[in-house]
Amino acid sequence: MLKLSKYIIVLGVVVSIISCKSSQGISSDKNKNTAVNLREYLNTITATELKEHLTIIASDDMQGRETGSQGQKKAGNYLVEQYKKFGIPAPTKLGSYYQTVPAAFLNAKKNEGLPDSENIMAFIEGTEKPNEIVVLSAHYDHVGVKNGEVYNGADDDGSGTVALIEIAQALQKAKKEGRGPKRSVLILHVTGEEHGLHGSRYYSENPVYELSNTVADVNIDMIGRRDNFHQNSNNYIYLIGSDYLSSELYQVCEDMNKKYINTTIDYKYNDKKDPNKFYYRSDHYNFAKHNIPSVFLFNGTHEDYHKPTDDVDKIEFDALEKRTKFALAIVWEIANRPEKLKVDKLTTDKN
Ligand SMILES: [Zn+2]
């Protein structure tokens, strides 16, 4: 999650024209990918595995994953190793798990002396509509080391990073068992988020798969903790942006939650007038500004946000598991429903 002081750089002008609301239920169980099947794959996502991955991704060894640093590259290697282990290929059109984001791009808006860095991608090709792409994104960079202290970023955004690993593994298992998603799913670990959403902006300007065929972005940034508004329970998630472009995306999130997850969806930060402006402060924004329906899953901020104390031992893995399952359920439905999500609300963004 980008600090509020930095989001100004990425903020554009947004005009939303709200049109009529329509909704379409979740895809029929007559389809090959039935509810029973999804439950089976949701169950492969476990707190134990999330913890194993996060203990590595948010270890001191990764040196706070500053954009372009050796520590970040080490974290990136770990991600690629996982995809190779699961048998999930790089995007065929890219021919590599890595998309270089050049230093010149990273420093163009504000010269912070950042070296080249990489977005990392894995690709699960759709079985019926492979050219329609569902993006699942999370940033794997964080803010590095300051005054000798490692900022491990376990929640920001180690939590989203490991969620992507687990969701990819579940989708690949489904695919191996003949129940793979109908549309393709692009697993996208972006870099440079903390410096101004650079990696996702680079992807949106240099997309591996055309944006016109990109049907949605499901973005995860900080889902392993609770905030002060939810001191009595971690069974909640903030959803932001789900209804900004597509009434159907809003309905998919609502329906999948009711059917499979049963968490409390909190729309407090979905208000564009909220002074925190979270909608503009994570990577989905670089898809949403191109009118791609996008939803951002977020647990809110806490006392360790952007502090060296954002550590693995503070993560609530039961909450991380549940929210990761929710993200899988949303991706599953978007990738498998008969028609792609309709954009029925127009937004004009200038950035
Ligand atoms: Zn952050």
Boltz pocket constraint, residues with backbone or C-beta under 6 A from the ligand:
constraints:
  - pocket:
      binder: B
      contacts: [[A, 1], [A, 2], [A, 3], [A, 156], [A, 194], [A, 306]]
      max_distance: 6.0
